Amino acid sequence: MRVAPASGMMRITRVPGTDGVARLSIEGRLAEAEVTELATSCEAYLAARHPLLLDLSGVTFVDAQALGLLHAVAQRGAVLTGCSPFLREMLGGPQGEAE
């Protein structure tokens, strides 16, 4: 499943798996409207207590609002993987990183 917001600046791809973990591959810029779109996608899984893994290896930009969202979903149990060294530093180090 691919979800692309109207702005076309970010893409969320549901990566199929058989282990019961929801894997979302995020590509592009995480800013403004895209943050809301990602928050909605994450909330659908987290509210149902479904294990969630976000692959951020395709993310090219993160604004302050997106950084706050990533912190929040990690606090709620989402695993963040594929973070660039810069993004990992902004998120406070290796915690949440599943590589």
C-alpha positions as CSV (number, residue, x, y, z in Angstrom):
1,M,0.0,0.0,0.0
2,R,1.3,3.4,-0.9
3,V,0.0,6.6,0.5
4,A,1.1,9.9,-1.0
5,P,-0.3,13.2,0.3
6,A,-1.5,15.8,-2.1
7,S,1.7,17.8,-1.7
8,G,3.7,14.9,-3.1
9,M,6.6,15.6,-0.7
10,M,6.5,12.4,1.3
11,R,5.6,8.8,0.6
12,I,4.5,6.2,3.1
13,T,4.8,2.6,1.9
14,R,3.4,-0.3,4.0
15,V,6.0,-3.1,3.7
16,P,4.5,-6.5,3.9
17,G,5.7,-9.0,6.5
18,T,4.7,-12.2,8.2
19,D,5.9,-11.5,11.8
20,G,3.0,-9.3,12.9
21,V,5.0,-6.0,12.9
22,A,3.6,-3.1,10.8
23,R,6.5,-1.8,8.7
24,L,6.2,1.7,7.2
25,S,8.9,3.0,4.9
26,I,9.0,6.8,4.9
27,E,10.5,8.7,2.0
28,G,10.9,12.4,1.3
29,R,10.4,15.4,3.5
30,L,8.7,15.3,6.9
31,A,7.4,18.8,7.3
32,E,4.0,20.5,8.0
33,A,1.2,18.6,6.3
34,E,3.3,15.5,5.9
35,V,3.7,15.3,9.7
36,T,0.0,15.2,10.1
37,E,-0.3,12.4,7.5
38,L,2.4,10.4,9.2
39,A,0.9,10.9,12.6
40,T,-2.5,9.6,11.3
41,S,-0.8,6.5,9.9
42,C,1.2,5.8,13.1
43,E,-1.8,6.4,15.3
44,A,-3.8,3.8,13.5
45,Y,-1.3,1.1,14.5
46,L,-0.3,2.5,18.0
47,A,-3.9,2.9,19.1
48,A,-4.5,-0.8,18.3
49,R,-1.3,-1.7,20.2
50,H,0.1,-3.1,17.0
51,P,3.9,-3.3,16.8
52,L,5.2,-0.6,14.5
53,L,8.5,-0.1,12.8
54,L,9.3,3.1,10.8
55,D,12.1,2.8,8.2
56,L,13.4,6.4,7.9
57,S,16.3,5.6,5.5
58,G,14.5,7.5,2.7
59,V,13.8,10.7,4.8
60,T,15.6,13.7,3.4
61,F,14.4,16.4,5.8
62,V,12.8,16.6,9.2
63,D,11.4,19.8,10.7
64,A,10.8,20.4,14.5
65,Q,7.2,19.2,14.3
66,A,8.3,15.9,12.7
67,L,11.1,15.5,15.2
68,G,8.5,15.8,18.0
69,L,6.3,13.2,16.3
70,L,9.2,10.8,16.0
71,H,10.0,11.2,19.6
72,A,6.4,10.7,20.6
73,V,5.9,7.5,18.6
74,A,9.2,6.1,19.8
75,Q,8.0,6.8,23.4
76,R,4.9,4.8,22.6
77,G,6.9,1.8,21.4
78,A,7.5,2.4,17.7
79,V,10.9,1.3,16.5
80,L,12.8,3.8,14.4
81,T,15.3,2.4,11.9
82,G,17.4,3.7,9.0
83,C,18.0,7.0,10.7
84,S,20.8,9.1,9.3
85,P,23.6,9.9,11.8
86,F,22.2,13.5,12.0
87,L,18.7,12.3,12.6
88,R,19.9,9.8,15.2
89,E,21.7,12.6,17.0
90,M,18.6,14.8,16.9
91,L,16.6,12.0,18.4
92,G,19.0,11.7,21.2
93,G,21.3,8.8,20.3
94,P,20.9,5.1,19.5
95,Q,17.8,4.4,21.5
96,G,14.9,3.3,19.3
97,E,17.3,2.3,16.6
98,A,16.8,-1.3,15.4
99,E,19.7,-1.7,12.9
